[in-house]
Amino acid sequence: MRGFAQGFTSAAGWVASPDVQRGLKKRGRNDDNVNVQGKAMVYLKSFKKSLINVALTTIESKDHLKKVGGCDLGCEYWEVAINVALVYNEPLLRPYGQLKTIGDAIGATIAWPFTLNCLYVL
């Protein structure tokens, strides 16, 4: 009989190994916060009350040269698409056009500080 670290054969003839983990995700991998397009989903935090989630969004871009509402994102903002508004009257930090609040921006992309994002985990 071989040692446990190398695997062992049971009386039924199958080999058990501590390295085989069927049905479990690989360590360090978390697909629960990724939508069907492979984009990460995050909650936006309120800038007034940082413990309050104001929207469920999808990260569209982290490119600091990307323009959202006519302005570059810069190094402190991410472009996010609003999927679900949780606090409709939360003002946007960078309003543009007719988009003034989170509720106005459902289905659109906005710039939001990356420090006010929290990973969405099922």
VEXDREN-2710 file (C-alpha; in Angstrom, 1 decimal):
% VEXDREN-2710
k/r/px/py/pz
1/MET/0.0/0.0/0.0
2/ARG/1.3/3.4/-0.9
3/GLY/1.5/6.4/1.4
4/PHE/-1.4/8.8/1.7
5/ALA/0.5/11.6/0.0
6/GLN/0.8/9.5/-3.1
7/GLY/-2.7/8.1/-3.0
8/PHE/-3.8/4.6/-1.9
9/THR/-5.9/1.8/-3.2
10/SER/-9.0/0.8/-1.3
11/ALA/-10.4/-2.7/-1.0
12/ALA/-12.8/-1.8/-3.8
13/GLY/-9.9/-1.2/-6.1
14/TRP/-10.2/2.6/-6.6
15/VAL/-7.4/5.1/-6.0
16/ALA/-8.0/7.9/-3.5
17/SER/-5.7/10.9/-3.6
18/PRO/-5.7/14.1/-1.5
19/ASP/-4.9/16.1/-4.7
20/VAL/-8.2/15.2/-6.4
21/GLN/-11.0/17.5/-5.4
22/ARG/-14.0/16.8/-7.6
23/GLY/-16.8/19.4/-7.7
24/LEU/-14.8/22.1/-5.9
25/LYS/-13.5/25.3/-7.5
26/LYS/-9.8/25.8/-7.8
27/ARG/-8.2/27.8/-5.0
28/GLY/-8.1/31.5/-5.7
29/ARG/-10.8/31.4/-8.4
30/ASN/-14.1/33.1/-7.8
31/ASP/-16.5/33.1/-10.8
32/ASP/-19.5/34.1/-8.6
33/ASN/-18.8/37.8/-9.2
34/VAL/-18.6/37.5/-13.1
35/ASN/-21.6/37.9/-15.4
36/VAL/-22.1/35.8/-18.6
37/GLN/-20.0/38.2/-20.6
38/GLY/-17.1/37.6/-18.3
39/LYS/-17.2/41.1/-16.7
40/ALA/-16.9/41.6/-13.0
41/MET/-20.0/42.7/-11.1
42/VAL/-19.7/45.2/-8.2
43/TYR/-21.8/47.1/-5.8
44/LEU/-21.4/50.9/-5.9
45/LYS/-21.1/52.5/-2.4
46/SER/-22.6/55.8/-1.6
47/PHE/-20.0/58.6/-1.3
48/LYS/-22.1/60.2/1.5
49/LYS/-22.6/57.0/3.5
50/SER/-19.9/54.5/2.5
51/LEU/-21.7/51.6/4.1
52/ILE/-24.7/51.9/1.8
53/ASN/-24.8/50.1/-1.5
54/VAL/-26.5/52.3/-4.1
55/ALA/-26.4/50.1/-7.3
56/LEU/-25.4/46.7/-8.7
57/THR/-23.1/47.3/-11.7
58/THR/-20.8/45.7/-14.2
59/ILE/-17.3/47.0/-14.7
60/GLU/-16.9/48.1/-18.3
61/SER/-13.5/49.8/-18.3
62/LYS/-10.6/50.7/-16.0
63/ASP/-8.7/52.5/-18.8
64/HIS/-7.9/56.0/-17.4
65/LEU/-7.9/57.4/-20.9
66/LYS/-11.5/56.2/-21.7
67/LYS/-14.0/59.0/-22.0
68/VAL/-17.3/58.8/-20.1
69/GLY/-19.7/61.7/-20.5
70/GLY/-17.0/63.6/-22.4
71/CYS/-14.4/63.4/-19.7
72/ASP/-11.4/61.0/-19.2
73/LEU/-11.9/58.5/-16.4
74/GLY/-8.6/59.4/-14.9
75/CYS/-6.8/57.1/-12.5
76/GLU/-9.4/57.2/-9.7
77/TYR/-12.5/56.2/-11.6
78/TRP/-13.9/53.2/-13.4
79/GLU/-16.5/53.0/-16.1
80/VAL/-19.5/50.9/-14.8
81/ALA/-22.8/50.0/-16.3
82/ILE/-25.8/50.4/-13.9
83/ASN/-27.7/47.1/-13.9
84/VAL/-29.9/47.6/-10.8
85/ALA/-30.4/50.8/-8.8
86/LEU/-30.8/50.3/-5.1
87/VAL/-30.9/54.0/-4.1
88/TYR/-32.6/55.8/-7.1
89/ASN/-31.9/59.4/-5.9
90/GLU/-28.2/59.0/-5.2
91/PRO/-26.5/61.8/-7.1
92/LEU/-23.8/60.9/-9.7
93/LEU/-20.4/62.2/-8.9
94/ARG/-19.9/63.1/-12.6
95/PRO/-23.4/63.8/-14.0
96/TYR/-23.7/64.3/-17.7
97/GLY/-26.5/64.9/-20.2
98/GLN/-29.8/63.8/-18.6
99/LEU/-28.0/61.5/-16.1
100/LYS/-28.1/63.2/-12.7
101/THR/-28.9/60.3/-10.3
102/ILE/-28.3/56.5/-10.1
103/GLY/-32.0/56.0/-11.1
104/ASP/-31.5/58.1/-14.3
105/ALA/-28.4/56.0/-15.2
106/ILE/-30.0/52.5/-15.3
107/GLY/-28.8/50.8/-18.4
108/ALA/-26.1/53.5/-19.1
109/THR/-22.4/53.7/-18.2
110/ILE/-21.1/56.2/-15.7
111/ALA/-17.8/57.1/-14.0
112/TRP/-17.5/56.0/-10.3
113/PRO/-14.5/56.1/-8.0
114/PHE/-13.0/52.7/-7.8
115/THR/-12.6/53.2/-4.0
116/LEU/-16.4/53.1/-3.7
117/ASN/-16.8/49.7/-5.4
118/CYS/-17.3/46.4/-3.6
119/LEU/-17.2/43.0/-5.3
120/TYR/-20.6/41.3/-5.7
121/VAL/-20.5/37.8/-4.4
122/LEU/-23.5/35.4/-4.6
END
